[in-house]
């Protein structure tokens, strides 16, 4: 590898502590295939899931859960659920105001990957991500396949590098 590549990745975080928060008014942690898939993908990639919780589809509860996880020391929060177009899909609306900076490429890539699987219905996803202080928040759909895809293909392989960038 080139010296510039090594320097570019020199700030990458190796061990990343992640909180997984399921947003659902109908599921419990015992019946949460999307959250299970996200957690498994992140752990399989060598990250540590330090908290796993569920909140209802309520803007204040969602924002409080994410803020609480960050205050408790999580480097990253991954939410599953509440990213669609129904009136109770409020995760993105609850969390966008917390973002110091948005990461639009995350949602763009997620929808691109999803398009391969579900066609034009991928546009219904409002999956997004942002920087909160020197940490990261990713909002994934709650379906098992979408949560797995987003966690395996986007969050897990990139999160150490992204954290290194925001913490420079």
Short mmCIF file of the C-alpha atoms (twelve columns), coordinates in Angstrom:
data_MODEL
# 
_entry.id   MODEL 
# 
loop_
_atom_site.group_PDB 
_atom_site.id 
_atom_site.type_symbol 
_atom_site.label_atom_id 
_atom_site.label_alt_id 
_atom_site.label_comp_id 
_atom_site.label_asym_id 
_atom_site.label_seq_id 
_atom_site.Cartn_x 
_atom_site.Cartn_y 
_atom_site.Cartn_z 
_atom_site.pdbx_PDB_model_num 
ATOM 1   C CA . UNK A 1   0.000   0.000   0.000  1 
ATOM 2   C CA . UNK A 2   1.135   3.538   -0.641 1 
ATOM 3   C CA . UNK A 3   2.294   5.928   2.048  1 
ATOM 4   C CA . UNK A 4   -0.636  8.243   1.326  1 
ATOM 5   C CA . UNK A 5   -3.075  5.323   1.822  1 
ATOM 6   C CA . UNK A 6   -1.397  4.441   5.131  1 
ATOM 7   C CA . UNK A 7   -1.538  8.080   6.284  1 
ATOM 8   C CA . UNK A 8   -5.173  8.356   5.202  1 
ATOM 9   C CA . UNK A 9   -6.083  5.367   7.392  1 
ATOM 10  C CA . UNK A 10  -3.688  6.121   10.256 1 
ATOM 11  C CA . UNK A 11  -6.503  7.574   12.376 1 
ATOM 12  C CA . UNK A 12  -8.897  4.651   11.864 1 
ATOM 13  C CA . UNK A 13  -10.505 3.341   15.052 1 
ATOM 14  C CA . UNK A 14  -9.867  -0.369  15.573 1 
ATOM 15  C CA . UNK A 15  -12.327 -1.274  18.316 1 
ATOM 16  C CA . UNK A 16  -15.675 0.428   17.942 1 
ATOM 17  C CA . UNK A 17  -18.350 0.314   20.631 1 
ATOM 18  C CA . UNK A 18  -21.832 0.332   19.145 1 
ATOM 19  C CA . UNK A 19  -25.318 0.680   20.596 1 
ATOM 20  C CA . UNK A 20  -28.144 -0.903  18.589 1 
ATOM 21  C CA . UNK A 21  -31.539 0.711   19.136 1 
ATOM 22  C CA . UNK A 22  -34.681 -0.798  17.671 1 
ATOM 23  C CA . UNK A 23  -37.461 1.679   16.969 1 
ATOM 24  C CA . UNK A 24  -40.798 -0.117  16.998 1 
ATOM 25  C CA . UNK A 25  -44.141 0.082   18.707 1 
ATOM 26  C CA . UNK A 26  -44.989 -3.497  17.745 1 
ATOM 27  C CA . UNK A 27  -41.781 -5.484  18.335 1 
ATOM 28  C CA . UNK A 28  -39.922 -6.507  21.477 1 
ATOM 29  C CA . UNK A 29  -36.239 -7.380  21.794 1 
ATOM 30  C CA . UNK A 30  -37.314 -11.038 21.866 1 
ATOM 31  C CA . UNK A 31  -38.966 -10.590 18.449 1 
ATOM 32  C CA . UNK A 32  -36.569 -8.276  16.625 1 
ATOM 33  C CA . UNK A 33  -35.067 -9.880  13.502 1 
ATOM 34  C CA . UNK A 34  -33.821 -6.516  12.178 1 
ATOM 35  C CA . UNK A 35  -32.001 -5.627  15.389 1 
ATOM 36  C CA . UNK A 36  -30.678 -9.191  15.668 1 
ATOM 37  C CA . UNK A 37  -29.316 -9.013  12.111 1 
ATOM 38  C CA . UNK A 38  -27.643 -5.648  12.714 1 
ATOM 39  C CA . UNK A 39  -26.078 -6.815  15.975 1 
ATOM 40  C CA . UNK A 40  -24.811 -10.075 14.441 1 
ATOM 41  C CA . UNK A 41  -23.279 -8.298  11.433 1 
ATOM 42  C CA . UNK A 42  -21.478 -5.771  13.639 1 
ATOM 43  C CA . UNK A 43  -20.193 -8.391  16.097 1 
ATOM 44  C CA . UNK A 44  -19.091 -10.658 13.230 1 
ATOM 45  C CA . UNK A 45  -17.034 -7.732  11.905 1 
ATOM 46  C CA . UNK A 46  -15.227 -7.437  15.251 1 
ATOM 47  C CA . UNK A 47  -17.134 -4.520  16.756 1 
ATOM 48  C CA . UNK A 48  -18.523 -4.538  20.290 1 
ATOM 49  C CA . UNK A 49  -22.252 -4.068  20.804 1 
ATOM 50  C CA . UNK A 50  -22.327 -2.349  24.202 1 
ATOM 51  C CA . UNK A 51  -26.069 -1.720  24.399 1 
ATOM 52  C CA . UNK A 52  -29.201 -3.122  22.812 1 
ATOM 53  C CA . UNK A 53  -32.539 -1.477  23.484 1 
ATOM 54  C CA . UNK A 54  -35.985 -0.816  22.009 1 
ATOM 55  C CA . UNK A 55  -38.018 2.361   21.991 1 
ATOM 56  C CA . UNK A 56  -41.448 3.176   20.606 1 
ATOM 57  C CA . UNK A 57  -42.081 5.254   17.492 1 
ATOM 58  C CA . UNK A 58  -41.942 8.487   19.490 1 
ATOM 59  C CA . UNK A 59  -39.628 11.361  18.527 1 
ATOM 60  C CA . UNK A 60  -38.660 12.270  22.088 1 
ATOM 61  C CA . UNK A 61  -38.089 8.639   23.128 1 
ATOM 62  C CA . UNK A 62  -35.921 8.033   20.040 1 
ATOM 63  C CA . UNK A 63  -33.807 11.159  20.548 1 
ATOM 64  C CA . UNK A 64  -33.448 10.416  24.271 1 
ATOM 65  C CA . UNK A 65  -32.361 6.806   23.621 1 
ATOM 66  C CA . UNK A 66  -29.707 7.856   21.097 1 
ATOM 67  C CA . UNK A 67  -28.450 10.712  23.272 1 
ATOM 68  C CA . UNK A 68  -28.353 8.372   26.270 1 
ATOM 69  C CA . UNK A 69  -26.350 5.748   24.366 1 
ATOM 70  C CA . UNK A 70  -23.830 8.368   23.253 1 
ATOM 71  C CA . UNK A 71  -23.563 9.819   26.764 1 
ATOM 72  C CA . UNK A 72  -22.998 6.278   28.097 1 
ATOM 73  C CA . UNK A 73  -19.940 6.025   25.850 1 
ATOM 74  C CA . UNK A 74  -21.022 4.374   22.607 1 
ATOM 75  C CA . UNK A 75  -18.856 5.474   19.664 1 
ATOM 76  C CA . UNK A 76  -21.664 4.657   17.252 1 
ATOM 77  C CA . UNK A 77  -25.419 4.209   17.407 1 
ATOM 78  C CA . UNK A 78  -27.234 2.098   14.829 1 
ATOM 79  C CA . UNK A 79  -31.006 2.411   14.837 1 
ATOM 80  C CA . UNK A 80  -33.313 -0.004  13.051 1 
ATOM 81  C CA . UNK A 81  -36.838 0.969   12.142 1 
ATOM 82  C CA . UNK A 82  -38.815 4.107   11.508 1 
ATOM 83  C CA . UNK A 83  -37.109 5.161   8.266  1 
ATOM 84  C CA . UNK A 84  -40.004 4.702   5.846  1 
ATOM 85  C CA . UNK A 85  -42.831 6.929   4.699  1 
ATOM 86  C CA . UNK A 86  -45.690 6.031   7.043  1 
ATOM 87  C CA . UNK A 87  -46.800 8.665   9.567  1 
ATOM 88  C CA . UNK A 88  -45.267 6.694   12.464 1 
ATOM 89  C CA . UNK A 89  -41.845 6.458   10.741 1 
ATOM 90  C CA . UNK A 90  -40.257 9.281   12.749 1 
ATOM 91  C CA . UNK A 91  -36.716 8.068   13.451 1 
ATOM 92  C CA . UNK A 92  -35.069 10.293  10.852 1 
ATOM 93  C CA . UNK A 93  -37.146 13.301  11.912 1 
ATOM 94  C CA . UNK A 94  -36.218 12.718  15.562 1 
ATOM 95  C CA . UNK A 95  -32.492 12.361  14.935 1 
ATOM 96  C CA . UNK A 96  -31.665 14.794  12.131 1 
ATOM 97  C CA . UNK A 97  -31.731 17.765  14.541 1 
ATOM 98  C CA . UNK A 98  -28.999 16.046  16.598 1 
ATOM 99  C CA . UNK A 99  -26.629 15.831  13.613 1 
ATOM 100 C CA . UNK A 100 -23.746 18.310  13.512 1 
ATOM 101 C CA . UNK A 101 -23.157 17.097  9.966  1 
ATOM 102 C CA . UNK A 102 -25.134 14.756  7.755  1 
ATOM 103 C CA . UNK A 103 -23.486 11.866  5.895  1 
ATOM 104 C CA . UNK A 104 -25.634 11.855  2.734  1 
ATOM 105 C CA . UNK A 105 -23.502 9.212   1.021  1 
ATOM 106 C CA . UNK A 106 -24.697 6.601   3.508  1 
ATOM 107 C CA . UNK A 107 -28.352 6.905   2.500  1 
ATOM 108 C CA . UNK A 108 -27.439 7.196   -1.162 1 
ATOM 109 C CA . UNK A 109 -25.381 3.994   -1.050 1 
ATOM 110 C CA . UNK A 110 -27.991 2.186   1.022  1 
ATOM 111 C CA . UNK A 111 -30.725 2.983   -1.496 1 
ATOM 112 C CA . UNK A 112 -28.423 2.007   -4.375 1 
ATOM 113 C CA . UNK A 113 -27.713 -1.380  -2.800 1 
ATOM 114 C CA . UNK A 114 -31.405 -1.810  -1.934 1 
ATOM 115 C CA . UNK A 115 -32.428 -1.037  -5.508 1 
ATOM 116 C CA . UNK A 116 -30.603 -4.194  -6.592 1 
ATOM 117 C CA . UNK A 117 -32.882 -6.210  -4.276 1 
ATOM 118 C CA . UNK A 118 -36.236 -4.422  -4.281 1 
ATOM 119 C CA . UNK A 119 -36.185 -2.228  -7.382 1 
ATOM 120 C CA . UNK A 120 -37.675 1.248   -7.355 1 
ATOM 121 C CA . UNK A 121 -39.352 0.694   -3.972 1 
ATOM 122 C CA . UNK A 122 -35.882 1.424   -2.517 1 
ATOM 123 C CA . UNK A 123 -36.699 5.112   -2.884 1 
ATOM 124 C CA . UNK A 124 -39.192 4.773   -0.004 1 
ATOM 125 C CA . UNK A 125 -36.309 4.364   2.468  1 
ATOM 126 C CA . UNK A 126 -35.087 7.430   4.300  1 
ATOM 127 C CA . UNK A 127 -32.049 5.605   5.718  1 
ATOM 128 C CA . UNK A 128 -29.551 8.245   6.785  1 
ATOM 129 C CA . UNK A 129 -26.515 8.904   8.947  1 
ATOM 130 C CA . UNK A 130 -24.859 11.784  10.687 1 
ATOM 131 C CA . UNK A 131 -22.101 12.984  12.969 1 
ATOM 132 C CA . UNK A 132 -22.998 13.926  16.546 1 
ATOM 133 C CA . UNK A 133 -19.987 15.597  18.199 1 
ATOM 134 C CA . UNK A 134 -17.233 13.041  17.472 1 
ATOM 135 C CA . UNK A 135 -19.542 10.034  17.118 1 
ATOM 136 C CA . UNK A 136 -21.718 8.506   14.416 1 
ATOM 137 C CA . UNK A 137 -25.407 7.676   14.143 1 
ATOM 138 C CA . UNK A 138 -26.788 5.400   11.411 1 
ATOM 139 C CA . UNK A 139 -30.531 5.010   10.803 1 
ATOM 140 C CA . UNK A 140 -31.452 1.758   9.056  1 
ATOM 141 C CA . UNK A 141 -34.820 0.286   8.136  1 
ATOM 142 C CA . UNK A 142 -36.200 -2.322  10.511 1 
ATOM 143 C CA . UNK A 143 -36.621 -5.201  8.089  1 
ATOM 144 C CA . UNK A 144 -34.214 -8.055  8.665  1 
ATOM 145 C CA . UNK A 145 -32.747 -7.939  5.151  1 
ATOM 146 C CA . UNK A 146 -32.326 -4.152  5.134  1 
ATOM 147 C CA . UNK A 147 -30.765 -4.060  8.609  1 
ATOM 148 C CA . UNK A 148 -28.369 -6.878  7.688  1 
ATOM 149 C CA . UNK A 149 -27.416 -5.298  4.357  1 
ATOM 150 C CA . UNK A 150 -26.812 -1.859  5.839  1 
ATOM 151 C CA . UNK A 151 -24.824 -3.224  8.770  1 
ATOM 152 C CA . UNK A 152 -22.764 -5.772  6.814  1 
ATOM 153 C CA . UNK A 153 -22.079 -3.839  3.635  1 
ATOM 154 C CA . UNK A 154 -21.888 -0.238  4.846  1 
ATOM 155 C CA . UNK A 155 -21.607 0.304   8.597  1 
ATOM 156 C CA . UNK A 156 -19.304 -2.538  9.682  1 
ATOM 157 C CA . UNK A 157 -16.569 -2.103  7.051  1 
ATOM 158 C CA . UNK A 158 -16.490 1.712   7.149  1 
ATOM 159 C CA . UNK A 159 -17.232 2.713   10.730 1 
ATOM 160 C CA . UNK A 160 -13.629 2.589   12.008 1 
ATOM 161 C CA . UNK A 161 -12.419 4.812   9.192  1 
ATOM 162 C CA . UNK A 162 -15.326 7.229   9.517  1 
ATOM 163 C CA . UNK A 163 -14.775 7.551   13.271 1 
ATOM 164 C CA . UNK A 164 -11.097 8.250   12.631 1 
ATOM 165 C CA . UNK A 165 -12.046 11.055  10.261 1 
ATOM 166 C CA . UNK A 166 -14.506 12.772  12.601 1 
ATOM 167 C CA . UNK A 167 -12.052 12.505  15.503 1 
ATOM 168 C CA . UNK A 168 -9.068  14.036  13.739 1 
# 
